């Protein structure tokens, strides 16, 4: 009986560890989903139809021939998003002339608040090469699904416009032919990005 009890408690402990590993609470308590480790061994080709921060309709084919660094987030994000976009800005500066072959894409998971104008203002604060993408809720959901990304609007407080969005915190590397290559977990050193890009460019 004791043996069975130990096995049950061991199973519960493992499940709890996995759950905690999936949802990481950072900064102001905004839950962020850490993408599972992905590599070329489980490659896929994401697709989307969205609107960039200049009001142009774009798809994955718009960026063929470019290496893409894709990140999902929202402009009201208190910590994860500005930190990641700041890191991508550093990466773009550090790869020098090779930056012409790389496009960072910031895809909003908050289409209700992230309109074209707000996206334009937001991404321009980080780096001129970063492209902000938004769209209708169905378009965002479709894009997230094809990237195997997660996001979920959190319960707002009394002010219905004041809410957070839980979202995948990884950066996706997409090859010039549109194929997924790998993810970089949140907090990955900029040197790791630079080394990876220099190896491939």
N, C-alpha and C positions, 0 to 999 in steps of 0.2 A: 504493500500500500504506500509506504514511504517512497519507494522507488518511483512509482507512478506520479506521486505528488511532486517529486523533484523534477521529473520530466516535464510536467505541466508548467511548473514555475519557470523552468529553463526556456520553454517555448514562448511563454509570455514575455520573458526578458528579451529574447531575440526579436520578437515582433515590435516591442517598444523601442528597441534600439534602431530598427529599420525605420519606424515612424519618425523618430526624432531626426534621423539622418535625412529624411525627405523634406521635412519642414524646419527651416532654420530661422529663428527669430533674431533680428538684428536691429540695431539703432533704436528707433522709436517704437519697436514692436510690430513692424510691418512684416508679415510672414512672406518668406521668399522660398520658392521651390528650387532646389538644386537639381539641375538636369543630371540624369544618370550618365555615367562615363560612356561616351560614344566615340567611335573612331571609324576609320575607313572600312573596317570589317563589317559594319552594318550601315553602309552608305545608302543614301536616298537622295532624291532630287526634289526639293521643296518648290512649291509654286504659289503665286499670289497675284492679286490684282488690287492695288491700293492707290492712294493719292499722295504725291510727295509734298514737301513743305512749300513748293512753288505753285501748287495747284494742278500739277500734271498727273494724269493717270499713268501708272507704271505697272509692269508685271516683272516676273523673274527674268523674262527675255530681254528686258530693257538693259539689264546689267551683264549680259553675256560678254565674255572676254575680260571681265573684271573679277578679281578676288574679292569676296564679300565678307565683312565682319558684321554679323547680324545680332542685334540685341533687342529684346522685348522689354518695354518699360512704360512709364508714363511721366508726364511733365510735373505732376505734383508729388512725385516720389521724393521722400525726404533724404535718402542716403544712398541706396544701392545704385540708382540710375545716374545721379551726378558723378558718383565715384567712378563708375564704369566708363561713362562717356569721357571723363577727364583722363582716364587711363588710355582710352583709344586715341585721344588727341595727342598724348605723349608718343604713343606708338607710331602714329602717322608722321610726326615730326622726326622721329628717330630713324625711320626707314628711308628718309631723304627722297632722292629721285624716284625710287621704286613706288612711292606713294601714288603715282599716277595710275598704277595698275590695281590699286586697292580702293574699295568704297565701303565705308562703314554705314550700315543701315540701322536706324533706330525706329522700331515698329511699335506704335502705341497700342497698349492694351486697355486704353481708357478713351474710346472714341466719343463718349458723351461730353467730355471736357476738352479733349485734345483735337481741336480743329486745325485747319491749315495754318491760320495766322499764329496761333499759340505754339505750334510745332516749329514754325519758322523762327520765331523769337527765341525759343528754347535751344534748338540745336546750334544756332549761330553763336551762342555764348561759349561753345566748346571748341569747335574747329570747322573751318569752311568746307571740309570734305565730307562731313557727316550729313547724311540725308535723313530727314524725318519723314516717316510714312504713317498715314492714318487712313481712315475709311469708315464705312458703315459697320455696325456690329457684326453682321454676317461675314463681311470681308475679313475683319480682324480674326474672327473665330476660325475661318477657313485657313488663313495664313498660319495661325498658331498650330492648328491641327497638322498641317503639312510639315511643319518644322518639329512636330512632336513636343511643342512647348505648352506650358500650363499657365493659366491665369484665372483669377476669380475675384470679383468685386466683393469687398468686405462690407459688413453691416455699417451703414453710416451712423453718425451721431445725430443729435437733434437737428443739426443743420444738414439737410439731405444732400447738399453739394460738397460736404466735407467727408470724404471716405478714402480708404486706401485700396490698393489692388494687389493681391498676392500674385506673384509671377515668377517664371523661370528666370534665374539670375545669370545663366551661362551666356557666353558669346559663341555664336556658331561661325565656323569658317567654311565658306562655300567656294568651290573652285570655279574657274572661268567657264567651264561647261555646265555649271549649275548643279554640280554634285556635292553633297555634304562631305566634308573631310573630317572634322573633329569639333569638339567643344572646348572652350576654356572656362574653367570654373570661376565663380566670383572670387575676386581677390588675387587672381593669377598675376604674377609680376609682369610688368611691361616687357622685361627682357625676354621672357618666354615667348610672348607674341612676336617680338622682333626676330628672335632666332628662328621661329617657325616660318615666318614670312620670308625671311632672307633665304632660307633653305629651299623655298618653293618658287620664288620670283626669278 
